[in-house]
C-alpha cells in the first residue's frame, strides 16, 4: 500500500455519487438485457514484499458468532470478513463495488428470472476441501429453511412467501430461479459461503461451527479465548494467495481509550477508528500513519413507534429539532463526521446533504410543538407531563466505551432535558442488546428509545428495506414502524428494471421517512485510521465499506520481516 496517509481521500463529492449511479444503472441493465458479468477479482498473482509476523488489533467485545450466515453485527463482521468470501460483492459488509468474488462470471436471462453463476475453480476451504456449487446452494438453502431466525439475511432470499430456488447445474455452476425480476438480487445474496453440510446436527445459534468455522477466506480461527482474544492464522489454501502475515490477533478491549493506550504502547498495531480527541498525538508521532477515511455509516435515535407516547409524528419532530446535530458531531466526534439528512446512507446514488432539511436546531420551537400536542409542564417542576404524570422516557444505549453510542446518548439526554423531557439513560452489554433487538422481530421491544447505527450497507437502496418495512412474513422492524405506503413502494422498486424509475421510488420513500421520522438520523462518521509503521497496508487497500477494513487483507505485511 502507498503511505496510508495518501491512500484514501475523504470525499462526499458529486463525482462519487455519479459513479455510484452508474453502478446501479449497470446492475439494472443486467436484468434487462442479460449481460454477462465478469468478476473484477481476476488479478495477477501477488508476491508478498515480506512474510511472517503477527498483526494485532482490537474489538470491543466477543463476537456474537463466527458463523458467517448467522452473525451480522459490527464486532462479528470485523472478524468474519477475514474468514469467508461471498459469492458476490457489493452487499452489506462486502464493499461498494458490485462484482463477483467466489463467482468468476455470471449471466442473467432476458426476462430477469434466471441467474447463472460460474464459480472460480480450485478454490479451497481452510480445511482443504474444494469449493463447489453444492456449498453455495447449501449456504443459501440453510438461510431459507432454518427454523432459527437469521436476521437480516433471510428476507433477502424470499420473494413474498416463496424462497428463491437455487440449484447446482454442475460442480462449478449455480442457477437461481426467481418468481419475478429483482433488481437488488445480486447484492442481496452477498453473504459468506459455508461448506456443504457443515451445520448438520448443530444448533444455528450455539453449534461448534460458531466458534470454529470453516471458510474460504485468507485466515482461519486458531483460538478464541472468551473475553480475551481471537487468534487467526494464515489459510495456506487461500485462492488469492497465502497471506503475508502468519497471524492476526483481535484483542477484546471494551474501552476505546484503553485501545488507544494499547496502540501507543505497541500492544496493538492498528485501529480503524481512533477517537477524535486522540488523533493529534498520532499525527505528530513518527511511528504511526493517520488516514481520515470516509465511513459509509449512519448513527440514529430509534423510537419504539408502538409506544403511544411516540405515535404522533409531531413529537418525534420536536425531539429532532431539540438536538443540535452539528454540535453533537463536534463534541462526540471532534468534528470527524457529518450531519446526515436521510434515512439512507450517503453511498446510495440519490443522497445529497442539502436535499432535505427542516430540522435545524430550535429548542424554543421544539418546546412549542410539545405544548401543542399536550405535553406540558403543568405543575411547574421543570418536567413536562403526559396524562398528568411526569413524562419520563427511557433511552437505551450500548455499554460505555463501545464506539460512541453512550457518549452521544448523554449529549442527546442533555438536549432533551433542556426542553423539559426527563430522560433515564440505561446501558446494556453488546451481546444482550444484539440478541434482544436484532435477532428477534417482535412487537414487544424492551425500550422506549435507543441509540444505535449501522455501517457498510452499500449502494443498493433496497438493502435498507429491512430497517423500514413490516410485512406478515418478516414481522415488525427494529423501531416498530409500519407504513403501508412505504411497504408498497419498497416492493415496487424491488421489481422495477428501470434504473431511473427505481431511484425515483426510493426518493419517494426517503421523503416519507424524513417527514415521519421513525428514527432520528444524526450523523455519519469519518474515521481516523491509525496504523503502526511496523506494518504496511498499502497493497491491502483501505476500504471501510468491507468488514475487515481492507479489500485485500491477505496483503497486509510486516515491514522488514
N, C-alpha and C positions, 0 to 999 in steps of 0.2 A: 504494500500500500504506500502511496506517497506519504509525505508528512501528514499526520492526521489532521493538522490544522488546515490544510488545503484540500482535504478530502471532500468535505461536504459544505456546500454553501447554502445557508438557510434562505429559503425563498418561498413567498406566498404569491408569486407573480402570476400575471395573466398568461405568460408563456407556459408555465407548468399546467395551468388549467386547460389551455388549448391542447397540450399533449395528452392529458387525460381524456379530453373529449374525443380525440382521435382513437384512443384505446377502446373506449366504449363503442364508438362507431364501428370499429373493426370487428368487435365482438358481435354486434348486431348483424353485420354482413355475413358472418359465419352461418348464422341461422337462415338468412335469406337465400344465399346462393351456394351453400355447401362448400365453401372454400376449404382447401386442405391446409391445416396448420402444421408448422414445424417448430419444435422446441428450440428456444434460444440458448438452451443449456449445452448444445453441441459445441464444445470448445476444445482447443488443443490441450494436450497433456500438460499439466502444471508441474514444474520442478521446484521443490522447496528450497529457498535460499539457505535454510538451516533446519535441522531436525532435532527432536528431543526436547525435554524440558516440560515443566508443569505450569500452566496458566491458571491463576486463581482470581475469582470474582466472588460476588456475594448476592444472595437473595434474602428476602425479609422473613421467610417462614418456610416450613416444609411444603412442598407441592401437595396439592390435593391428591394427585396421582401422576404416574409417569406412563399411563395408558393413553396413547395419542388420540383415541377416539372417544375418550371419556372426559378428560380434563380439558378445560378451556380458559382457566383463569390466568392472569398475568404471570404469576410465580411459576406455575406448572409449565406454561408456554415458553418461558425463558430457557428451560431445560429441554423440553420436548423437541425443539427445533434443531438441537444437536443430535437427536437420536433417530429422527424419522424424516422421510420425504413424502410429500403428497404426489398424487398423480398430476395435478395441475397447480400452477402458481397464480397469484393474484387475488386469492380469497383471504379471509380473516387470518392474520398472523403469518401470511405467506407472501408478503411483498405487494408492490403496486404494479408490477409487470405481469400482464395476462399472457401466460405462455405455459409450456409444458415443463414438467420436472421428471418424474418417472415415465411420463408419456413422451415418446420421441416425436410422434406426429399424430394428427387426428383429422377427422373429416366429419362433415355434417350433411345429412340428406337434404334435398331441395325443400322438403316440407318441414324441416327443422325437428323431426321427431326421432331420428336415429343418429346417434353419435357413435363414431368408431374411434377407439384409441389404440395406437400401436406402441407397445412398451419398448424401452431400451432393453436390449438383450444383454445377458451377462451380469445384470445387477444382482448382488447378493445381500442377504440379510447378515446381521452381525454374527449369526451362528453358522454362516457358511451356506445356508440354503438359498437356492436361486429364486429370485422373484419371478412369478408367473401371473397370468391373468386371474388364476384362481385366488390368489392373495387379494387382488383388488376387489373381486366380486365378494369374497368373504368379508372384507372390511365393510363394504357398503351394505351388504345384507345384514350384518350384525347391527349396524346402526339402525336399520329399518325394523328389525324383528325383535331386538332385545326387550324384555319386559321392563328393564330399568330405564329411567328417563335419562337420555343423553342430551342434555341441553348445552348449546343450542343447535347441535348438528342434525338431529332427527328431522325437523321440519324441512330442511333443505332437500331431503331425499324423498319427499312426498309431493304429489300433486292432488290436492284435496285429501281424500282418504286413501288414495291409491299410491302405493310405493312405486318408485321408478324401477323398471326392470333392468337388471344388469346380468350379462351372460359372458362367458369365456368362449369366444369363437375358436380360439386355439390357444396355445401356451402364451402367446405374446399379443393377443388381440382381445380387447374388452369392448362389448357393444352395449350401449344404453338405449333403451326404448322408452320414449316419453308418450304421454297421452295428449299433450298439447305443447306447442313451442314454449320454451322457457329461455328468455334472453339472459338470465343470470346463471344458467346451469353450469357453465364452465368454471365459474368461481365458487358456486355452491358446493361442488364436490372436492374443493381444495382442503382435504383433511388427511392426516397421516395414514399411511398404509401399513397394516399389520399382517403377520403371516397367517396363512390359512390354518384354521382350527386352533389357533393359539389361545383362544379363550374358552375352549371346550371344557366343561366341568367346573368353570370358575365363576364366581360372582363378579359382575362387572365392576362393582364399587370396591370390593375388598380382595379380589383374587391376586395371586402371586405376580401375575403379569404387571400389575400396577406398580410394583416395586422393582421388578427385574424384567423389563420389557425387551423385546427383540425388534429392531428396526433396520432400515436400510441406510440410516444417517451416518455422518462421519465419525460418531463416537458411540460407545455403548456404556452401560452402567457397570461400574466395578464395585461400588459400595455406596450404601445410603445409611448413614448414621443419623437416626431421627433427632432433630433438634440441633445437629452439629454441622453436617456437611453431606454433600453428594459428590462422589468422585466418578468422573467419566474417563475412559481410556480409549485410545485410538482404535477405530474399526479398520483392521487391516484389509477388509474386503470392500471398502467404500469405492463405489463405481466412479467417482470423480477424482480419485487418487487418495492414497493414505495421508491422513492429516499430518501436518508438520510437527505439531507438539504431541507428546505422548499422553498427556493427561490434561483435563480441565477439572478444576475443583470449584464447586459452589459452596462457599461457607454460609451458614444460616445465621445472619446477623439482623435482628428485627429493627434496630435503630439506625437511621441514616447517618447520624453524627458518628456513631461507632464505626460504621462502614468507612466514612471519610478518614477517621483516625487510622484505621487498618490500612487504607490505601497510602497514607502519608508515611507509615512506618514500614511499608514493604510487605505487609501481610496479604494485601490484595494487589493485583496487577492492573485491573481496570474497573471502572464503574460507568454504566451507561446513563446515569442521571445523578450527577453530584448536586447537592443543594446549592442554590444560587449564592448564599452567604459564604460558601466555602470556595467558590471558584477562583477568586483572586489569588489565593495562596498557591494554587496550582499553576496559574498563568505565569507567575513570577518564579516558579521552581523549574530549573533546567532538567530535572529528572522526569518531567511529565509533559505531555502534549494535550492541549484542550481543544475540543471542537464543539461549536454550538450547532446542534443538529435539529432539524425540523422533526417533530414527533407527531404523527398522524393520531390525534387523540382528542378526547372531549371529556371534561370534568363537569359534573352537574349536581343539582339537588333533585332527588327523586321524591315525588309525592306518593303517598298511598291514596290514589284517587277514589278508592272505595270508601274512604272515611268521609262522613257528612261534612266535616269542617273544611274540606278542600274541594267540594263538588262545584262550587261557584267559581268560575274561571277568574272573576274579578279578585278573589282572594289570592289566587296564585300570581296574578299580575301585580298586585300590590306588593307581595313578598319579593318579586323580581326587582321592582324599581327601588325597593328599600336597600338593595345591595349595590355598593359602588364597585363594579366588577373590575375596572382598571386599577383601582386602589388595592383590590384583593390580589390581582396579579403582581402588583409592585411589592406588596408586603409578603405574600406567601411564596412567590416565585422569584423575588428580587428582580422582576422585570423579564425573566426568562419564560415568556409565554405571551399569549394574545387573547384579548376578549373575543369570544366566539358567538356569532349571531346566526345560529341554525341548530337544528336537531340532527343534522347530518355533518359528518366530518369534512374538513377542508379538502380532502382528497377527491370528493365527488366532483364531477365536471361542472356543476352549476353553482358551486359555493362561491360566495363573494362576501367579504367582510362588511361592505357598505350597502348590501342589497336590502337587508331588513333592519328595522330599528324600532323605536317607540318605547324602549325600556331603559332610557338613561336614568341615572341615579337621581331620585327625587323623593326623599323621605317624607316631605310635607304632603305631597300628593299621595304617597303610599298610605299615610295615616287617614287622609280624607276618603280614600276608597274603602278602607276598612270601616270607617264610620258609616259610609253609605250602605254597606251590607249588614250593618247592625253589630259589628264587633267593636264595641266602645268601652272606654274606661268609665263605668257607671258609678263607681264608689270612690274615685279619686286616689286610688292607691298606686297609680302608675302602671297598672297591668290591665290590659283590655279584657273585657268579659264577653263570653259567649254563653247564651242560655242562662244568664245570671250567675255564671261561675267564672273564675279567672281562666282565661284562655291559655292553657298550657300545652305546648307541643313538644313531642319527643323527637330529637334529631339524633339519628344513629350514624356512627362512624366506625370505620375500621380502627384497629388498635393504633395508639400513638406511635409514631416512628415509621409506619408503613406508608410510603410515598408521602403525599401532602394532605391526605384526607383529614386527619384530625386537626391539622393546622388551619386549613381553610374552613373547617366546621366551626372552629372557635371564632373566626372572623365573621362568618355568617351569623352565628349566635349573637355576637355583639351588635351587628347592624339591626337585627330584628328586635332585640331588646330595647334598642334606641327608640323604636316606634311603639313600644308597649306590649310586645309579644314575649311571654315568658317561655324560654327555651331550655329544656332539660337535655343536656348533651350526654349521650351514652356511647360507650365503645364496646365492641366485641372482637374477639380474635378473628383473624382472617379465615381460618378453616371453618369456623362456626358460621360466619356470615355467608360464605360461599355455599355451604350446604343448605342453609335456611332460605337463601334468597335467589340463588342462581341455578339450583338443581331441582327445584320444586316449583312447578307452575300451578299455584293455587291462590284463591282469592284471599284467604285468611293469612295476611302477612304480618309479621311481628314488628311493625314500625309505623310511625306517622310520616316521618320524612327521613331520608338518609342521604349521605354524601357518597358518591361513587363516580365511576367513569369507565371509559374503555379506550382501547388503542388498537391501531393496526387492523381496522375493519376493512379498509381497502376502498378502491374507487367505484365498485359496483353498488349503486344506490339500493338495490333490493336486499343487500346484505344487512341493511338496517331495519328491515321489516319486522324481524323478530322482537325488536325492542318496543314496537308501537302498535302491532296488530294483536287482536284477540279473536280466536276462531274456536269453534267447538272441538276441532282436532287438537289445537295447541293449548287451549285454556288461556287464562289471563297472563299478561306480561308482567314484568317486574314492578311497574308502577300502577298496575290495575287500571290501565287506560283502555277504554273501549269506545271507539268511534266508528260507526258503521261505514261512513264515507271514506275514512282513512283505510279501513279494511278492504273496501271495494277498489279503491284507487291503487293500492299496492298489488292487488290481484290482477287488475287491468294492465298495469305497467309490466308485470312479470311476463305476460304473454305477448306483449307488443314487440314486433320485429322492426319497427321504425324507430331508429335511434333518437331522432329529434322529437318525435311524439312521446317516447318514453320519458325523456328528460322533462318535457312539459308537465307530464303527470306527476313526476316526483317533485317538481317545483310547486304544484298544487298542494301536495302533501306537506311540503316544507312550510307553506304559508298557513295552512290549517294548524299545524303543530305550533307555529310561532304565535298564533292568535290564542290558542287554548293553553299552551304551556303545561302539558302533562308532566314535564320536568323543566328545570331551570338551567339551560346551558350557561355556563360561566366562562370557561376559558379552555385553551389548549396549550400544551407545553412546547417549549423549545428546550431541549435537553443539553446541558453541559456534559459532554462525554470526555472522560479523562482516562488516559492510558499511560502506563509506565513506559519510558523509553527503553526498558529492557526487552520490550516486545514490539513487533511491527504488525500493524493491521492494514497496511496499505493494500495488499493484494486481496485481503479478505473483503474489502469494500463495505464500509459502514453503511447500514441501512436499517433504520429503526422501525420500518414497516414489517420487518421479519422478527419473529420472537427472539432469536439469538442476538439480533442487532447487526448481523453480518450476512451478506449474500453468500460468502464462501468461508464459513468458519474453519474449514479444513486448511485454509491458507494462513491462519494466524501462526506466527513463528517467533521464536526467541532469538533476539539479535545476538550474533556471535556465539551461538551454541554449537 
